[in-house]
Amino acid sequence: MMLTMIAAAFALLSTPAETLVDNALQIQAGEMTYTTFFEADGTYTTDIGISGTWTLVDGEMCVVRSTGESGCQPVADTLALGDSWSGTNPATGATVTYTVVAR
């Protein structure tokens, strides 16, 4: 019984990619805040007109903007709605706060 409950709990955990596709990522850089929407086909768009492609491999998220800027940064092994962390925007190098928000 205990093993069944543990297995069920692990089945409910989403991968970071699933969490990002199912939700959205709010990005705050200084006074600017925008939301990024990741799609399962490896593309993304934002509510401020930025778009590009993304991959998540070996704990790093890599983005390539349609304008050519690109970069990678570490992402937690598990993400959930409401999780927030500080990091560096991989496309611009700016220090930002990321928050997983509902679509």
C-alpha positions in Angstrom: 0.0 0.0 0.0 2.8 2.5 0.9 4.7 1.8 -2.3 1.5 2.4 -4.3 1.0 5.7 -2.6 4.6 6.7 -3.2 4.4 5.7 -6.9 1.1 7.7 -7.3 2.8 10.8 -5.7 5.7 10.6 -8.2 3.3 10.2 -11.1 1.7 13.6 -10.1 5.0 15.4 -10.3 5.5 17.4 -13.5 8.7 17.9 -15.3 9.9 21.5 -15.6 9.0 21.4 -19.3 5.5 20.2 -18.6 5.0 22.9 -15.9 6.2 25.6 -18.2 4.0 24.5 -21.1 0.9 24.1 -18.9 1.5 27.5 -17.2 3.4 30.6 -18.1 6.5 32.3 -16.8 6.3 35.9 -15.5 9.6 37.7 -15.8 10.4 40.8 -13.9 13.4 42.9 -14.8 13.6 46.2 -12.8 10.4 48.1 -13.6 9.5 45.8 -16.5 7.3 42.7 -16.1 6.2 40.5 -18.9 4.8 36.9 -19.4 6.3 34.2 -21.5 4.2 31.4 -22.9 6.1 28.2 -23.8 4.6 25.7 -26.3 5.2 22.0 -26.5 6.6 22.4 -30.1 9.6 24.3 -28.7 8.4 27.8 -29.5 7.6 30.7 -27.2 5.9 34.0 -27.3 5.6 36.9 -24.8 2.9 39.5 -24.1 5.4 42.2 -25.3 6.0 40.8 -28.7 9.2 38.7 -28.2 9.2 35.2 -29.7 11.7 32.4 -30.4 12.5 28.8 -29.6 13.3 27.0 -26.4 14.8 23.7 -25.2 15.2 22.2 -21.8 18.2 19.8 -21.6 20.1 18.5 -18.6 18.7 21.0 -16.2 19.3 24.0 -18.4 16.8 26.1 -20.3 18.1 27.5 -23.5 16.3 30.1 -25.6 16.9 31.7 -29.0 15.0 34.9 -29.7 13.8 35.4 -33.3 16.2 38.4 -33.3 19.2 36.1 -32.7 20.0 36.7 -29.0 20.4 33.4 -27.1 21.6 31.8 -23.9 21.1 29.1 -21.3 20.5 29.0 -17.6 19.9 26.4 -14.9 16.3 25.4 -14.1 15.2 23.5 -11.0 14.4 19.8 -11.4 10.9 20.4 -10.3 8.7 23.5 -10.9 5.2 24.2 -9.7 2.7 27.0 -10.1 3.8 29.9 -7.8 7.5 28.9 -7.7 9.8 32.0 -8.0 13.5 32.4 -8.3 16.1 34.9 -9.4 18.4 34.4 -12.3 19.9 35.8 -15.4 17.8 36.2 -18.5 19.6 33.9 -21.0 18.9 36.2 -23.9 19.8 39.5 -22.4 22.1 38.9 -19.5 19.8 41.0 -17.2 19.2 39.9 -13.6 15.5 39.0 -13.3 12.9 37.3 -11.1 11.0 34.4 -12.7 7.6 33.2 -11.3 5.5 30.3 -12.7 2.0 31.8 -13.1 -1.3 30.4 -14.5 -2.0 30.9 -18.2 
